[in-house]
Structures are given as C-alpha cells and as structure tokens.
Amino acid sequence: MGTITLRKRKDGSSAYTAQIRITQKGATVYQESQTFERKAAAQSWLKKRESELAAPGAIEKANRNGHTVKTMIDRYLDEYEKLRPLGKTKRATLKAIGETWLGKLEDKEVTSQKLVEYALDRMETSGIQPQTVGNDLAHLGAVMAVARPAWGYDIDPMAMHDARKVLKKMGAVTRSKERDRRPTREELEAILTYFEEMRDRRQQEIDMVRVVLFALFSTRRQEEITRIHWDAIDEARQSVLITDMKNPGQKHGNDVWCHLPDEAWKIMQSMPKGSTRPFPYNAKSVSASFTRACNFLEIKDLHFHDLRHDGVSRLFEMGWDIPKVASVSGHRDWNSMRRYTHLRGNGDPYKEWPWVERVINGPKIAPKKLT
C-alpha cells in the first residue's frame, strides 16, 4: 500500500518520499505523501499512517474537506447568539483571531504546537500581556469545545489543554492581575465635594453624589445601578432585582435579587420618582464622570469599580459572614469574593460618617434633567 522513493536534490543531498495510495475496485480512493531527510523516518511515518488508515471510517475522514478556524468561529458566533448574546469583548476577540494566520488553518491542523506558536507570536509582535493571551485562548477554547461534538469538526480535544499547560509553565498565560485599590475617606470626600459643587452650579445632569455613595454601600457596578427599576424592588426584603448580572459562565438572563444595606436603601429611596428607574442614566456617562472627577482632583489609579471592592470589603470588616455578604454582592462562590476582601481592620469604616445623611437629605436634581 505504501512505497518509499529516493530522490536526489540539486545540491546533491538525498530525500525520501513516502507515498500511500489506496485503491478500491480498481480506482484510487486516497493518496498521500510526505518527504523526509532520513529513510528511517519515512518508514516510521508510513507504518503509522497505514495503521491509522486501516481503522473503520479513516479514509472517509481523511478525504473530507477541512473547515478553517475562521469558519468554525463564524458558525459559533452565529449559532451561539441565537441562544444568548455574547459580550462585546468575546465577540471582538474571536473575530480578530479569525483574521490571523491561525484562522486560516483547517480544523485537523490545529495542534497544541500551533496554539503555542500563535500565543507566543501574539506576545512578540503585538506586545500583549500574558493575561490577554490567556483570555484569547479561553475564548477560542469555548469554540473548539463545541465544534467537535456538535458539528463533527476534526478537532484534537487535547490540543487546547496541552497548549495552555505548556504556556502556563512558560509564564505566557496568567490570570489578570487582581486589584486591591480601595478609596480612602479623604478621596471620597474630595470626590463628593466636587460633585456637590458641580450639582449646585447646575453643570451636571447625573446625581453623581448619590450614585457614588449608592455604589459604595450597595456594592453594585455602574451598569447594574442604571438597570434597576422601581417595579423590581422588594420592600419587605429590602432587595432589588439586578438583571443580567455579570458572571463568568452566564451574563444575559442571570437575574439576581440582591439585598441593599440600610445606607444604600435610603439613598435609593431619596431619588426622585419621575422615571421608571431610580438612576435613569447611561452607565458609560456615570463612569466617564467619575473618571473626570478623579483626573481633576489628581486622584491616581481609582476606578468606579473600586467602590464595589470597598463596599464588599467593608461588609467583611463589619463582621458579616460569607452568605450574608453574598446576598448583597451577588457572588456565587467564595473564590470570586476573595479578591474583594482586602481588609483594613475591624468595624464599619463609615460608621457615623456625616456624608451619608448629608447626601440622603441633600438637594435633588430635578426630574426633567434626568437622562
């Protein structure tokens, strides 16, 4: 079934071409060849391929037209989003991978070696960080995990696992660095004073004074704050329904009832009722306004999300246990909560803080100015 032919190159060196030709009823149904520097290597390959092709269905599989990684990604994006929308970052990452040389490879060509080569190439040519490489491979891995069992693509089920294992040992794949930044009371007071002055000068349509303190005491993200509805509030349990809460395994449709600590509940109740939402703002505008304030006040490396970090840590400092803190933050497991628990001591760091009552009882932005 197989033959090895000695070939002489122009430079006088020798090469050995191993060729397999399979015929059935007088017709050639499959052929394949590879060239090697040594005869022993050609013989070894020939023996291995003949054994593989002798398996039931192997010839049909070898003859099938391959599917490129880009095709695989496009199908995943099309079919997956019929079930639930993907995040913008994941979609953009997968689209970008499809346009690279990796996207041109056929399914059976995707090996752990190729994935490692792609990751290292990304770091060398694009200067990206190991955690970004890890995210790229995680998104592509989700596609590969579906492509083989669901669509019958010829994907090595161990390729991604082996590649990530190698890259991890090389330090080329790491988790994102966990932030431990928390605002100080002095920084918060400076920010709140800034927003009070902006409000009093009528230069602001977002009640950032209340939004900032609500974010701190409720531990909510800006997107979650702006999605709260008055008709999705449980007065008896002092809880609000947070729709599409961020979660590594599920985002859309992940609706969770979250308890509001007393401070957050009072702040929300102090908002005007002239809209369907307590905080009827654009989440990006909230974040941008916070960033402008920090830049103006020269407060370094403080993000709006750090208010959530501070809020969760505060609850632990007050002696709350994990289930009780999770009822506020919405976390499902301790591992996810661990990164927020950079404790500063025992007790409530905001106990009897005058800013709480000052904000709750302070002036309100007229409903007509709400965006």
N, C-alpha and C positions, 0 to 999 in steps of 0.2 A: 504493500500500500504506500510505502514511503521510499524515497531514494535520496542519496546524497551525491552531489556533483562537485568535483573540484574545479575551481575557476581561478585563472591567473589574472591578476590585475596588471595595469600598465606599468606600475612601479616594480613589478616582479614578485610581489607578495602573493600569498595564496589565500583563498576564501572558500568556505564550504557552504553550499546552498542545500538546505534540507527541504525537500518538497513532498507534500502529501497530495495525492489525487485519488478520490473515491468515485468509483463508477457503479452504477446500478442499471441492470438491463441494457448494458452497452452504452449508457450515457453518463457523462461526468456530472455528478451532483454536488461535488465540493472539491475545492483545491485551495492550498495554502502553502506558502514558502517563507523561509527565514534564512538569512545568511549569517555565518559565524566565522570567527577567526580560527577556531580550532575544530578539528573533526569530532573530538570527544563531546564538545558542547553541542554540535549539530546532532549527534547520535542521541544524546540525552534529551534534547528538545523533541526529536522525532518520536522517541519512545513514549514520552509524556503525553504528547498531543494525540498519538494513536490510541492511547488508553482512554483519554478524555472523550474522543470522538466515537469510541465504541459504546458509550453509555446511551441508553434509550433517549431519543429526542435531541441528542447533542448536535447532530448535523443540521437539523431544522433550526436549532438555536443559533448555531454558527452562521447560518445563511441569512438570518433575519436582519433587516435594516436597523441600524442603531438609532437611538434618539439622543440628541445633544443635551447637555446640561441646560442650555438656554430653553430648549423645548420643554424640558422637564419643569423648569421654573415657571414658564408661562402657563403651563397647564395647572400647576399648583395654585398660582395666583388666581387663575380663572375659576377653578372648581372650589377652592377653599373659601373664596369670598362670597360664594353663593350661600354658604352656611353661616359665616360670620365675618365681618370686616377685619382686615389686617391693620396693624398700626402703620403709620406712615414710614417710620424708620425701617421696619422689617421689609416692607414692600420696596422701598428705595434701595436697600442693601441687596436684596435678591435681584432686582433689575440690573444693578451695577455689576454683580457677579456674572450675570448672563451675557454682558457685553465684553467680558475679558476673554483671554485665551482659554481659561477653564470652561467658559460657557460653550466653546466650540468643540470640546471633547465629547465623544459618544459615551453612553452610559457604561459600556463594558470597559472603557479606557480609564474610568475614574478609579484610581487606586489610592492607597494611603500615601504612596510616594508623590503622586501628583498633587494631592491636597496639601502635603507638607511643602512642596515646591511653591504652590500658589501662596500659602501663608507667608513664607519667608520672602517671596518676591514682593508681596504687598508691603511688608515692613521695610524692605530695602529701597524700593522705588518710590513708594508713597509716603514713607516716614510715619506710618501709623503705629499706634501703641499696641502692646500685646493684648490688652483687654478688648480692643476693637477687632483684632484678628479672632479672638475668642467669640465675639458676637457674630462675626461673619460666618464662621463655621457652624455656630449653633443654628443660625437661620437656614443655612444650606442643609444641615443635618436633618432639619424638620422636613425638608422637601424629599431628601433621599429616603427617609424612613417611610414615606408614603408611596414613593414611586415604585418600589419593588413589589410590595404585597398588593397594592391597589391597582396598579397599571401593568404589572408584569415586566417592568424595565429591568435590564440586566445590571443590577447594582450589587456590588460586593457589600453585604451587610456589615462587615467588619472594617471597611475602609475608613469611615469617619472616626470610629472608635480608636483604631490604631493610630491614625494621624494625630488626633488630639492628645493621645497618650505620649507620642514622641515629642510633639510641640511643647507639651507641659514640662517634660523633662529638660527641654532646651530653654525653657523660660520664655518661649514665644507665645504662649497662651496663658493669660492670667485673668483673674476676676477684676472687675472695675474697683478702683480704689474707694474704700468706704470713707465718707466724710465724717468728721467728728466736730464740725464747726457749729457752735451754738452762739446766738447773740447774747451780749451782756445786757444788763438792765440799762446801763448808760447808753448803749447803742440803740436799744428800743425806745428809750425816752427821747433821744435825739430824732429818731425817725418819726415818732408820733407827734412831736412838736412841729416838725417840718410839715407833716400832712395837715395838722391843725391850721397852721398859717396859710397853707395853700387853700384850704377849705374856706377860711374866713375871708380870703381875698377873692373868693369865687373863681379860682383858677383850676378847679378840679370838679369833675362830674362823677367821680367814683369816690365813695365814702371810704377812703383808704384807712382812716383812723380805726373805724370799726372792723374793716376787713382784716387788717394786720392782727388785731387782738383776737378776733374770732379764729383766725388761722392758728394762732398760738394755743389758745385754750381748747379748740375743737380737734386739733392735730390734722386738719383737713388740707388737702392740696388745693391750689387755686382753681383747677378745673372742676373739682368736686364742689367747692364752695359755690361756684356760679351755676351749678346744675341743681342745687337744692330748690324744691318747690314748696310753697306754703301748704299745698294739699297733700304733701307726702311727709307730714310731721305727726308723730305720735305724742300727744300732750301728756298722756298718762305715764309713758315710759321715758319722757324727755329725750326722744330719739328722732333722728331724721333718716330718710331713705337716701343713701348715696348710690346713684345709678352708675353702671359701668365702672366700678372701682378697679383701679389698676391692680393687676395680678399677673405673675409670670406665666401662668397656664391659661388664664382667661381674663379678658378685659370686657368686651362687649357682652352684655347680659349678666354681668357679675354685679347684681344689685344687693346691697348690704344695709341693714338697719344699724345705725351707729348711735350710741348714747352720747349726749352732749353734757359735759360737766357744767356746773351751775353758771360759771362765768360766761361760757360760750352760749348757753341757752339765753341768758339775759341780754347779751349783746345782739343775738339774732332777733329776739323779740322787740328790741328797741329800734329795729329798722322799719322804715315806712311800709305801709301795706298797699301802696299804689301800683304794685306789679304782681305777677304770678310767682315771682321768686324774691326771696329776701335780699339776695345780692345779684341783681339783674345786670351783670357786667360781662364784658368779654374777658376771658381768662388771660389772654395774652396781654391785654391792656393793663390788667392788675399786675402781672409780672413785670412789665415794662416800667410801670410807675414806681414800683418798689426798687428796681434797679437804678432808675434816675435819682431817686432819693439817696440811695447809698453812695452813688457817684458824687452827688453834690456835697454830701456830708463827709466824703472821703473815708467811708467805712469799707474796709478791704474784705474781699472774698466772703461776702454774705449774700446768700440766695434766699428767695422767698420760701423754698422748700425747707430751709434750715429752721423755720418757725415750727414746722411739723416735728422735726428732730427734737427741738427744745421742748415742745409740748408733750411728746411721749416720754422723754427723759424726766420731765417734771412729775409725771404721774407715778413713776417708779420711785422718785425721791420722796414722794408723799407716802410711800409705803403700800401702794396699790399692788395687788398680785397680778400675775400674767393674764388670767382670764378677764379680770376687770379692766386692765389696760387695753386688751384686745377688743373689748366691747366698745371702746372709744375709737381706737385707731383703725379697726377693721382687719388687722393682721390675722392670718390663719394659723401661723405656727411661730414658735419661739425663734427659730433660725432667722426669720425675716425681721423680727423685732429687735434682735440683738444689736444691730448696727445703730439703733436709736438710743441705746441705753448708756450713754457716756455721762455717768452721774457726777455731780459736783458736791454732793453731800446729802444730808437727811432733812426732810421738811420741805414745805412749799416755798420756793424761792420768790413767789409773787404774793405771799400772804400779806394782806392789808396794804397792797400796792395801790396808792391813790389813783393811778391811771385807770383802773378798772371802772370804778364808779364815775370818774371824770368822762370816760368815753361813753358809757351807757346813758348817762344823763345829759350828755353834751348836745350841741346843735345837730340837726339832721339836714342832709341835702334834700332839697325839695323834690318830690316825686317826678316832676316834669323834667328834671335834669338827669334822671336815671337813664342809663344807656342799656 
